[in-house]
Amino acid sequence: MAESVEDRVRKVVVSLLKVPGEKVTRESHFVRDLGMESIQSVELIAALEEEFDLEIDEDEVAENVNFGQAVDHMTKVVG
């Protein structure tokens, strides 16, 4: 069975931020809950581009402050 978009985004977030997977919920705020620093937001975009083999408009994702928003955006972009 293919991984869902949510599972793939979670895998990238867990790897980049070095947090346990169970800590990454749809409500998890990247900075407040997961400890993401500003440079890591750029790294996250690059890692998601690599995972999904596509280019992401940084302006569109700038407003994604929590994991659920990022998943919803990637779901929309992937189709």
Secondary structure, DSSP 8 states (H G I E B T S, - for coil): ----HHHHHHHHHHHHHT--GGG--TT-BTTTTT---HHHHHHHHHHHHHHHTS---HHHHTT--BHHHHHHHHHHHH-
